[in-house]
Amino acid sequence: MPEVVLETIGLTKDFRNRRAVDGLSLRVFKGDIYGFLGPNGAGKSTTIRMLTGLVRPNSGMARLLSHNIRTERVRALQSVGALVESPTFYKYMSARENLSVFSRLSGGCEARRIDQVLDIVGLLDRANDKVKTFSHGMLQRLGIAQALLPDPKLVILDEPTSGLDPQGMRDVRELILRLAGKEQVTVFLSSHLLHEVEHICTRVGIINRGRLIAEGDVAQLLQREVEIVEFAVDKVDRASEVLDGLSWVKVLPSPVGRGRIAACIPAERISEANRALVTADVRVSAVIPRAMTLEELFLELTREVGHAD
């Protein structure tokens, strides 16, 4: 059994009359890049605030590196780095000076460690530049450098690619892969960019309305009992209407391109669905089975929970 580095058991948080996190139980193993996913308002940020000791749960427990965050907060967090929301720095100080200040606030570190983390995030050549000259992407990387100062075994990142351009996203993605690979750091990553998560995460947990609705290896979660089929059609709206009328078909809400519609269909009934389209005067020029994406799984699961409630 792999070593558990982060675990929640029945974690619950209420704000007045609203339950933000509802009996959340999940596990992150050593070496994971764990994607923590959910719609806006699902409870991701509240969970991260409880994990980092910023918010107290009403009930349940969270353990980081075998230490209870509520009763052993200092020991639980001493080998954990975190980037929660957008990092804030002193604009008229250099990157190195900022990290020096923050390190002293949290117990201090050797000067060489500051250069090490700047090198890890690709900012060593800008170490002496004032932070006011940094792009948003560079600030995000500097925030991750700050999280790495204590040489953590676990890093918690809350939306680290928020607001970044494509190059900035790529830089952060490559940095996360380096942390898990070369630096041997376990990563707990909250993100709404499902395409990115699918390509870098080894395991994911999906929450909706504060509840865990799926957790596991990415590859295993994407193995479903139905086929994902794309139909190339001349009448997308009509095709959607026809497929929606078949009880054993689930039309996927994610767009797949002009003139195409995607649906979850039992493999043995794909020809039947095609026949229904043709009978309804929809011209089908291609039928393309393919693997489900993490985005499609996410939308399917969160929609199911919404309908169930």
Secondary structure by P-SEA (a helix, b strand, c coil): cccccbbbcbbbbbcccccccccccccccccccccccccccccaaaaaaaaacccccccccccccccccccccccccccbbbbcccccccccccaaaaaaaaaaaaccccaaaaaaaaaaaccccccccccccccaaaaaaaaaaaaacccccbbbbccccccccaaaaaaaaaaaaaaacccbbbbbccccaaaaaaaccccbbbbccccccccccccccccccccccccccccaaaaaaaaaacccbbbbcccccccbbbbbbccccaaaaaaaaaaacccccbbbbbbbcaaaaaaaaaaaaaaac
